[in-house]
Amino acid sequence: MPFPLNPARQGLLYVATGAAYLEEAAASARASRPFAGGRPLAVVCDCPEQARQLGVFDQVLRHPDPRCSYRDKIPPLLRLPFARTLFLDSDARLTAPADALFAALGNAHLAAAQAPVRRPAGWWDASVPALFPELNSGVLLLRRCWRQRLLVRRWLRRYDQLAASCGQSWDQASLRSVVWRLQQCWGLRLALLPPEANLRTSKPWLAGEGLAVHVVHGRVPEPEWPPLLRYLNGNTACFRTWQEWQALHPQSAVRLKGVHFRAGPAEPPPDPARP
């Protein structure tokens, strides 16, 4: 039986510290509102007066401890403004109705997509199975409850420990470690989302046949949004890929970043029958 939706208790949340990120979050909110299905949009920021003047957000909340780092997204998740919250990074925006995202959360405590970089540089919890990669923390669905708050408290504590012990500023390694343990010992329920729920434009991407892209996550120049959305969601009866997009739009600023490919064709494995 599907979990019943109650849009009146659902909403979108941004966390933006610094004027530039607040402006970016506002642009995302404007673009996302047509797909929000009447759900309110909230922002937690360090300059609430400026946020109110933008006239985009339904709720403006002051950040409890802004540090202008990846850490800033974590503390506001302890006090979610909605019973079911879709958290979006400032460079992520809805591109299809949000109903499907909230339905995918169901009765889980957390829903997220796997990060495309499976083993990034930096600290790595080797006690967590390698086939449980990091979750991308830029698009999260959270169900407000004690297990969700336990997750956020443990995440913040592990993040601070790693920042102090080894200078780890990236937030996803700590999230991976905590989510795995809470699943094993505290009954945390995780719903994995497909790439169409969090399409990272800076990494090799593929949108699967038959499904619209619901969130695009990456910095796209405003003039490029209409053609990109036509390409992604104009015809979902086929695969859509970054290679094809670049071939169709060779001047596009939507490019891969920090991606390493093999320099040439892979050498065949040695034949064990030959000396």
KEKE-3310 file (N, C-alpha, C; in steps of 0.2 Angstrom, whole numbers, plus 5000, padded with zeros to 4 digits):
npx = (5004:5004:5012:5003:5001:5003:5002:5001:5009:5022:5037:5049:5067:5080:5097:5107:5122:5130:5130:5130:5127:5114:5107:5108:5101:5088:5086:5085:5073:5063:5063:5059:5047:5035:5035:5033:5020:5012:5018:5026:5041:5056:5070:5085:5096:5110:5107:5094:5085:5089:5085:5071:5068:5070:5058:5054:5054:5043:5045:5057:5072:5084:5100:5108:5122:5132:5145:5150:5154:5154:5148:5138:5125:5121:5117:5104:5096:5092:5081:5068:5057:5046:5035:5039:5052:5060:5076:5087:5102:5109:5112:5104:5089:5071:5064:5053:5037:5036:5029:5032:5044:5042:5033:5042:5050:5041:5039:5051:5065:5075:5079:5089:5101:5114:5131:5140:5154:5162:5173:5179:5193:5202:5196:5190:5178:5183:5177:5164:5155:5162:5153:5143:5142:5146:5132:5124:5123:5117:5104:5091:5078:5069:5061:5053:5057:5062:5072:5077:5082:5092:5101:5105:5111:5122:5128:5133:5141:5151:5156:5162:5172:5180:5184:5192:5201:5208:5206:5195:5184:5174:5157:5151:5157:5157:5143:5140:5146:5139:5125:5126:5129:5118:5108:5111:5110:5100:5088:5086:5079:5082:5079:5084:5087:5085:5097:5089:5083:5092:5102:5118:5126:5140:5146:5149:5134:5118:5102:5088:5079:5062:5059:5057:5068:5069:5076:5089:5105:5117:5127:5120:5120:5108:5102:5103:5095:5081:5084:5091:5081:5072:5079:5081:5068:5059:5057:5056:5056:5068:5086:5095:5110:5126:5136:5129:5122:5133:5137:5126:5126:5139:5145:5140:5140:5138:5147:5158:5167:5182:5184:5190:5196:5201:5216:5218:5212:5208:5220:5220:5216:5229:5232:5230:5233:5245:5263)
npy = (4994:5011:5025:5037:5054:5070:5085:5097:5096:5096:5102:5113:5115:5126:5130:5143:5152:5167:5180:5177:5164:5164:5172:5163:5152:5158:5160:5146:5143:5151:5145:5132:5133:5132:5118:5113:5111:5119:5118:5125:5135:5136:5145:5144:5155:5167:5180:5185:5197:5201:5190:5190:5202:5198:5191:5178:5167:5157:5155:5161:5158:5161:5156:5145:5144:5150:5146:5147:5135:5118:5112:5120:5116:5106:5108:5115:5105:5098:5104:5103:5112:5106:5092:5083:5085:5092:5094:5105:5109:5125:5126:5117:5112:5110:5101:5094:5088:5089:5079:5065:5064:5065:5055:5044:5045:5039:5029:5029:5036:5044:5049:5047:5050:5040:5046:5051:5049:5036:5033:5045:5057:5059:5056:5040:5029:5014:5003:5002:4994:4993:4993:5001:5016:5034:5045:5058:5073:5085:5084:5079:5070:5070:5063:5070:5065:5055:5047:5053:5065:5059:5054:5066:5073:5064:5064:5078:5078:5068:5074:5086:5080:5074:5085:5092:5082:5078:5087:5086:5093:5090:5084:5072:5060:5058:5057:5045:5036:5037:5035:5021:5014:5018:5012:4998:4997:5005:5005:5014:5019:5019:5026:5023:5034:5036:5042:5051:5059:5067:5074:5076:5088:5090:5078:5063:5059:5051:5049:5039:5028:5032:5040:5055:5069:5074:5083:5094:5096:5107:5120:5129:5141:5153:5156:5144:5135:5132:5125:5114:5108:5105:5095:5085:5082:5083:5072:5058:5045:5039:5036:5049:5058:5064:5064:5065:5077:5086:5084:5089:5102:5110:5122:5123:5128:5118:5107:5093:5092:5090:5076:5060:5051:5036:5036:5031:5017:5003:4990:4973:4960:4949:4933:4919:4907:4908:4909)
npz = (5000:4995:5003:5011:5004:5010:5005:5012:5023:5019:5012:5004:5007:5008:5012:5014:5016:5015:5003:4989:4988:4993:4983:4973:4978:4979:4965:4961:4969:4963:4950:4954:4960:4951:4950:4963:4967:4975:4988:5002:5002:5010:5018:5026:5032:5034:5033:5035:5033:5020:5013:5015:5008:4995:4991:4988:4996:5007:5020:5031:5039:5053:5052:5064:5066:5057:5046:5033:5026:5020:5031:5035:5030:5039:5053:5052:5048:5060:5065:5056:5046:5041:5041:5031:5021:5007:5004:4996:4988:4985:4971:4965:4957:4955:4942:4937:4943:4961:4967:4965:4970:4984:4986:4984:4995:5004:5018:5023:5032:5027:5010:4996:4983:4976:4977:4962:4961:4968:4976:4984:4986:5002:5019:5023:5028:5031:5037:5033:5020:5004:4993:4997:4993:4995:4998:4989:4996:4992:4988:4997:5005:5019:5033:5047:5063:5077:5074:5062:5067:5076:5066:5060:5071:5074:5062:5061:5073:5069:5057:5063:5071:5061:5054:5064:5066:5054:5045:5036:5025:5017:5017:5014:5016:5030:5032:5025:5033:5045:5041:5037:5049:5057:5050:5053:5067:5072:5066:5055:5040:5024:5008:4992:4979:4961:4948:4941:4950:4955:4946:4942:4934:4933:4932:4923:4916:4914:4909:4912:4901:4900:4911:4918:4922:4938:4947:4943:4946:4947:4941:4929:4916:4915:4902:4896:4902:4896:4883:4889:4897:4888:4881:4891:4896:4886:4878:4885:4881:4878:4881:4888:4887:4894:4884:4872:4873:4873:4861:4853:4858:4856:4861:4874:4891:4901:4907:4910:4926:4935:4931:4928:4914:4906:4897:4885:4874:4884:4888:4883:4895:4901:4893:4902:4897:4890:4891)
capx = (5000:5008:5012:4999:5004:4999:5006:5001:5014:5028:5040:5056:5071:5087:5102:5112:5126:5133:5125:5130:5123:5107:5105:5108:5095:5082:5085:5082:5067:5059:5062:5056:5040:5030:5034:5032:5013:5009:5021:5030:5048:5059:5077:5089:5102:5113:5105:5086:5082:5090:5081:5064:5067:5070:5051:5054:5053:5038:5048:5065:5074:5090:5105:5110:5129:5135:5153:5152:5157:5149:5145:5132:5119:5119:5113:5097:5092:5090:5074:5065:5051:5040:5035:5043:5056:5065:5082:5090:5107:5107:5113:5099:5082:5066:5062:5047:5033:5039:5025:5035:5050:5039:5031:5048:5052:5037:5039:5058:5067:5079:5079:5095:5104:5121:5136:5143:5161:5161:5178:5183:5199:5201:5195:5185:5177:5185:5173:5158:5156:5164:5148:5139:5146:5143:5126:5125:5120:5114:5096:5089:5072:5069:5055:5055:5056:5068:5078:5080:5086:5098:5105:5108:5116:5128:5132:5136:5147:5156:5159:5166:5177:5184:5187:5197:5207:5211:5204:5190:5179:5168:5152:5147:5161:5154:5136:5140:5148:5133:5119:5127:5128:5111:5104:5112:5109:5095:5082:5086:5076:5085:5076:5089:5084:5089:5100:5084:5081:5098:5106:5124:5128:5147:5149:5146:5127:5113:5095:5086:5073:5055:5058:5059:5073:5065:5080:5095:5110:5123:5127:5118:5118:5100:5099:5104:5090:5076:5086:5093:5075:5069:5083:5080:5061:5055:5056:5058:5056:5075:5091:5098:5117:5130:5139:5124:5121:5138:5137:5121:5127:5146:5146:5137:5144:5136:5152:5160:5172:5185:5182:5196:5195:5207:5219:5217:5209:5211:5224:5216:5219:5234:5230:5233:5236:5251:5268)
capy = (5000:5017:5029:5043:5060:5076:5091:5102:5095:5095:5108:5113:5119:5128:5132:5147:5156:5171:5183:5174:5157:5166:5173:5156:5148:5162:5158:5140:5143:5154:5140:5126:5134:5129:5111:5112:5108:5123:5117:5131:5135:5139:5146:5145:5159:5171:5187:5185:5203:5201:5185:5192:5207:5194:5190:5172:5162:5158:5155:5163:5156:5162:5150:5145:5144:5150:5146:5147:5129:5112:5111:5124:5113:5101:5110:5117:5099:5096:5107:5104:5116:5103:5085:5079:5090:5091:5099:5106:5113:5131:5125:5111:5114:5105:5101:5090:5089:5086:5073:5059:5064:5064:5048:5040:5044:5034:5028:5029:5042:5047:5047:5051:5046:5039:5050:5047:5047:5031:5033:5051:5057:5061:5051:5035:5024:5007:4998:5002:4990:4997:4994:5006:5022:5040:5048:5065:5077:5091:5083:5075:5070:5069:5063:5072:5060:5055:5044:5058:5069:5056:5054:5073:5074:5059:5067:5084:5076:5065:5079:5090:5076:5073:5092:5093:5077:5077:5093:5084:5098:5087:5082:5066:5054:5057:5055:5038:5032:5037:5031:5014:5012:5019:5006:4992:4997:5009:5004:5019:5017:5023:5025:5025:5037:5035:5048:5056:5063:5071:5073:5080:5090:5091:5072:5059:5058:5047:5049:5033:5028:5032:5043:5062:5071:5078:5088:5095:5098:5109:5127:5130:5147:5154:5155:5137:5130:5130:5119:5108:5105:5101:5089:5080:5080:5084:5065:5053:5038:5037:5038:5055:5057:5070:5064:5067:5084:5090:5084:5093:5109:5110:5128:5123:5128:5112:5103:5089:5095:5085:5069:5057:5045:5032:5040:5027:5011:4998:4984:4967:4956:4944:4927:4915:4901:4909:4910)
capz = (5000:4995:5009:5009:5003:5013:5003:5017:5028:5015:5009:5001:5011:5006:5017:5010:5020:5011:4999:4983:4988:4994:4977:4969:4981:4976:4958:4961:4972:4958:4945:4957:4962:4947:4951:4970:4969:4981:4994:5004:5001:5016:5017:5032:5030:5039:5031:5034:5030:5013:5010:5014:5002:4988:4990:4985:5001:5011:5027:5031:5046:5054:5053:5071:5067:5050:5045:5026:5024:5019:5038:5036:5029:5043:5059:5051:5047:5066:5066:5050:5046:5038:5042:5026:5019:5002:5005:4990:4988:4981:4964:4963:4956:4953:4934:4936:4949:4967:4970:4964:4975:4991:4986:4984:5002:5008:5025:5025:5036:5022:5003:4993:4977:4977:4973:4956:4963:4972:4982:4983:4990:5009:5024:5020:5033:5028:5040:5029:5014:4998:4989:5000:4992:4998:4996:4987:5001:4989:4987:5002:5007:5026:5037:5053:5068:5081:5070:5058:5072:5078:5060:5059:5077:5073:5056:5063:5077:5065:5053:5067:5073:5055:5052:5069:5066:5048:5040:5031:5025:5013:5021:5012:5020:5037:5031:5023:5039:5050:5038:5037:5056:5060:5047:5056:5074:5075:5062:5050:5034:5018:5001:4987:4973:4955:4945:4938:4956:4957:4940:4943:4928:4932:4932:4918:4918:4910:4911:4910:4897:4903:4917:4918:4927:4943:4950:4940:4951:4944:4939:4922:4914:4914:4895:4894:4905:4892:4879:4893:4900:4882:4880:4896:4898:4880:4875:4890:4879:4876:4885:4887:4890:4893:4877:4866:4875:4871:4853:4851:4860:4858:4865:4881:4897:4905:4905:4916:4929:4939:4929:4925:4910:4904:4892:4879:4875:4889:4886:4885:4900:4899:4892:4907:4894:4887:4896)
cpx = (5004:5007:5008:5002:5000:5003:5006:5006:5021:5030:5047:5060:5078:5091:5107:5115:5130:5129:5125:5126:5115:5104:5104:5102:5089:5081:5082:5075:5062:5058:5058:5049:5035:5029:5033:5025:5010:5013:5025:5037:5051:5067:5080:5095:5105:5112:5098:5083:5083:5086:5074:5063:5067:5062:5050:5052:5047:5040:5055:5067:5082:5095:5108:5118:5132:5142:5155:5156:5152:5145:5138:5125:5116:5115:5106:5092:5089:5083:5071:5059:5045:5041:5039:5046:5060:5070:5085:5096:5105:5108:5109:5092:5077:5065:5057:5043:5036:5035:5029:5041:5047:5036:5036:5051:5048:5038:5047:5060:5072:5079:5085:5097:5112:5126:5139:5151:5161:5166:5182:5189:5197:5199:5189:5184:5178:5180:5166:5159:5157:5158:5142:5142:5142:5136:5127:5120:5116:5106:5094:5082:5072:5062:5056:5052:5062:5074:5081:5084:5093:5103:5109:5113:5122:5132:5136:5142:5152:5160:5164:5172:5182:5188:5192:5203:5211:5209:5200:5185:5173:5163:5149:5151:5158:5146:5136:5141:5142:5127:5120:5126:5121:5106:5105:5110:5103:5089:5081:5084:5079:5082:5081:5085:5088:5092:5095:5082:5086:5103:5112:5127:5136:5150:5146:5138:5123:5106:5091:5080:5067:5054:5061:5064:5069:5070:5087:5099:5116:5122:5126:5117:5111:5098:5100:5098:5084:5078:5088:5087:5072:5072:5081:5073:5057:5053:5059:5058:5063:5080:5093:5105:5121:5134:5135:5123:5126:5139:5132:5122:5134:5148:5144:5142:5142:5141:5154:5166:5175:5184:5188:5194:5201:5209:5218:5213:5212:5214:5220:5220:5224:5230:5233:5236:5243:5256:5270)
cpy = (5006:5021:5035:5049:5065:5082:5096:5102:5094:5102:5107:5117:5120:5131:5136:5152:5160:5174:5180:5168:5159:5168:5167:5152:5152:5160:5151:5139:5146:5149:5134:5127:5131:5121:5109:5110:5112:5122:5123:5130:5139:5140:5147:5149:5163:5178:5187:5191:5203:5196:5187:5197:5204:5192:5183:5166:5163:5158:5157:5162:5158:5156:5151:5146:5144:5150:5146:5141:5124:5111:5114:5121:5108:5103:5112:5111:5096:5099:5109:5108:5112:5095:5081:5085:5088:5096:5099:5111:5120:5130:5119:5114:5109:5106:5097:5090:5085:5080:5067:5058:5062:5057:5043:5039:5039:5034:5028:5036:5046:5044:5051:5047:5045:5044:5047:5046:5043:5031:5040:5052:5060:5055:5047:5030:5017:5002:4998:4998:4995:4998:4998:5013:5028:5042:5055:5069:5083:5090:5077:5075:5067:5069:5065:5067:5060:5052:5049:5063:5066:5055:5061:5075:5070:5062:5073:5082:5073:5070:5084:5086:5075:5080:5093:5088:5076:5082:5091:5089:5095:5084:5075:5060:5053:5055:5048:5034:5032:5034:5024:5011:5012:5014:5000:4991:5000:5009:5010:5016:5022:5021:5027:5028:5036:5042:5053:5061:5067:5070:5078:5081:5090:5084:5068:5057:5054:5047:5043:5033:5028:5036:5050:5064:5076:5084:5088:5098:5100:5116:5128:5137:5148:5153:5148:5132:5128:5124:5113:5104:5101:5095:5083:5078:5081:5077:5060:5046:5035:5039:5045:5055:5064:5070:5067:5075:5088:5090:5089:5101:5110:5116:5128:5124:5122:5107:5099:5093:5089:5078:5066:5051:5042:5036:5037:5021:5006:4992:4978:4964:4951:4937:4922:4908:4902:4911:4918)
cpz = (5000:5001:5007:5009:5006:5011:5008:5023:5025:5013:5007:5006:5008:5012:5013:5015:5015:5005:4992:4983:4990:4988:4973:4972:4979:4969:4957:4964:4966:4952:4947:4958:4958:4948:4958:4972:4975:4987:4996:5003:5007:5015:5024:5030:5035:5038:5030:5031:5022:5010:5010:5009:4995:4986:4987:4990:5005:5018:5026:5039:5047:5055:5060:5072:5061:5050:5038:5024:5022:5026:5039:5035:5034:5049:5058:5050:5054:5068:5059:5050:5044:5040:5037:5022:5013:5003:4998:4991:4984:4973:4961:4962:4953:4945:4932:4943:4955:4970:4970:4969:4982:4991:4987:4991:5006:5015:5028:5029:5032:5015:5000:4987:4979:4973:4968:4957:4969:4978:4981:4987:4997:5013:5021:5026:5030:5031:5037:5022:5008:4993:4992:4999:4996:4995:4994:4992:4998:4988:4992:5004:5014:5029:5044:5059:5072:5078:5065:5062:5074:5072:5060:5065:5076:5067:5058:5068:5073:5060:5057:5069:5067:5053:5057:5068:5060:5043:5035:5031:5021:5018:5020:5015:5026:5037:5029:5029:5044:5047:5039:5044:5059:5056:5051:5063:5076:5071:5057:5043:5029:5012:4996:4981:4967:4953:4943:4944:4958:4951:4941:4937:4927:4932:4926:4920:4912:4913:4908:4906:4901:4909:4916:4923:4931:4946:4945:4945:4948:4942:4931:4921:4913:4907:4893:4897:4900:4887:4883:4895:4894:4881:4885:4897:4892:4878:4880:4887:4876:4881:4883:4891:4889:4886:4872:4867:4872:4864:4850:4852:4862:4862:4872:4886:4902:4903:4911:4919:4934:4938:4926:4921:4908:4898:4885:4880:4880:4886:4888:4891:4898:4898:4897:4904:4891:4892:4896)
residu = (MET:PRO:PHE:PRO:LEU:ASN:PRO:ALA:ARG:GLN:GLY:LEU:LEU:TYR:VAL:ALA:THR:GLY:ALA:ALA:TYR:LEU:GLU:GLU:ALA:ALA:ALA:SER:ALA:ARG:ALA:SER:ARG:PRO:PHE:ALA:GLY:GLY:ARG:PRO:LEU:ALA:VAL:VAL:CYS:ASP:CYS:PRO:GLU:GLN:ALA:ARG:GLN:LEU:GLY:VAL:PHE:ASP:GLN:VAL:LEU:ARG:HIS:PRO:ASP:PRO:ARG:CYS:SER:TYR:ARG:ASP:LYS:ILE:PRO:PRO:LEU:LEU:ARG:LEU:PRO:PHE:ALA:ARG:THR:LEU:PHE:LEU:ASP:SER:ASP:ALA:ARG:LEU:THR:ALA:PRO:ALA:ASP:ALA:LEU:PHE:ALA:ALA:LEU:GLY:ASN:ALA:HIS:LEU:ALA:ALA:ALA:GLN:ALA:PRO:VAL:ARG:ARG:PRO:ALA:GLY:TRP:TRP:ASP:ALA:SER:VAL:PRO:ALA:LEU:PHE:PRO:GLU:LEU:ASN:SER:GLY:VAL:LEU:LEU:LEU:ARG:ARG:CYS:TRP:ARG:GLN:ARG:LEU:LEU:VAL:ARG:ARG:TRP:LEU:ARG:ARG:TYR:ASP:GLN:LEU:ALA:ALA:SER:CYS:GLY:GLN:SER:TRP:ASP:GLN:ALA:SER:LEU:ARG:SER:VAL:VAL:TRP:ARG:LEU:GLN:GLN:CYS:TRP:GLY:LEU:ARG:LEU:ALA:LEU:LEU:PRO:PRO:GLU:ALA:ASN:LEU:ARG:THR:SER:LYS:PRO:TRP:LEU:ALA:GLY:GLU:GLY:LEU:ALA:VAL:HIS:VAL:VAL:HIS:GLY:ARG:VAL:PRO:GLU:PRO:GLU:TRP:PRO:PRO:LEU:LEU:ARG:TYR:LEU:ASN:GLY:ASN:THR:ALA:CYS:PHE:ARG:THR:TRP:GLN:GLU:TRP:GLN:ALA:LEU:HIS:PRO:GLN:SER:ALA:VAL:ARG:LEU:LYS:GLY:VAL:HIS:PHE:ARG:ALA:GLY:PRO:ALA:GLU:PRO:PRO:PRO:ASP:PRO:ALA:ARG:PRO)
# end
